[in-house]
């Protein structure tokens, strides 16, 4: 599993179409709210986000509370989604699992965004750094993303923090590649060359001109990485190298439920549906953002 890299050439093409200004403020929100994919993605992701934010209020029992007398209960008023093999309330574990999965996804996006943006800016702006930095990024990208994440997480040990570190290491090169491809185009723009000729400091040029014009493809890329991080975290937990049991994690729930697919399929079904809902919402959201923020696409559709 690899994060989408097709945005790299698109990013450069987007800035090449510099004649089309990027919508901002009310105009941007009007475009976004008028985009069906974006609105659908917001609704789907909003449902999962609400589950995570209000998990303590929505949960009908402690997520780790066991009740051997209530094992394998079907959905009822007391247990909205039934119970698992330990008699734990599936709904409560699902809501708290949403909190953990989204927290890990957000942490990966934050770490990847900061590290990938920094590397991409340095590689794209300073030609001397481009070679060594991008060769290292390419070396990391040579490995299948999920296999590299599993290897790193296995070496570090099972925990939520180590899962964040493993996934951040995997997706940072992809973010750096997107940012670099944009910077290579922006640095050749007339206003940047004028700033260089006037003796402006490199740091000021990067902060004032380069970074702002690299945000659109970066935001879109990070949205997709969020979806991939949630899915990858579930895979790590399923394989036993993510947050360890009895931590309520969607991956842990699926791993525990696979042994009882015949007698209690709901144990694995509900977290699987939650993962699918989250990934679908974020991907639709990302598609909507890409259509609105990418000037190249607006030119084609206009």
Number of C-alpha atoms within 10 A of each C-alpha: 10 15 18 14 13 10 23 22 13 20 24 22 18 23 25 16 15 13 10 14 11 15 15 11 7 9 10 15 13 12 17 19 14 13 17 13 20 25 17 18 22 19 15 19 21 15 14 19 18 14 21 21 15 13 21 16 11 15 19 17 18 13 22 17 14 17 14 13 9 17 17 22 21 15 15 10 9 12 19 16 19 22 28 27 19 16 19 24 31 30 24 27 28 25 28 25 26 27 23 21 26 21 16 22 24 20 19 29 28 15 18 27 23 15 19 27 24 17 24 30 25 20 24 27 22 14 11 11 13 17 13 12 17 19 11 12 23 14 10 18 17 10 13 12 19 20 13 18 27 23 13 19 24 19 12 15 17 19 20 23 16 20 29 25 20 26 31 24 22 27 29 25 25 27 32 28 25 25 34 28 24 31 26 20 20 24 20 12 15 10 13 18 13 12 15 14 9 9 8 12 10 13 10 11 18 18 12 12 18 24 19 10 20 24 15 22 25 22 18 21 27 23 21 20 31 26 24 25 30 26 21 25 30 27 21 27 26 21 15 20 25 29 25 18 16 12 19 23 28 31 30 25 27 23 19 18 21 15 14 16 14 9 10 20 16 23 28 23 15 18 26 17 12 18 20 15 17 25 22 17 25 26 23 22 26 25 20 25 23 23 19 22 24 25 25 23 16 16 12 7 8 6
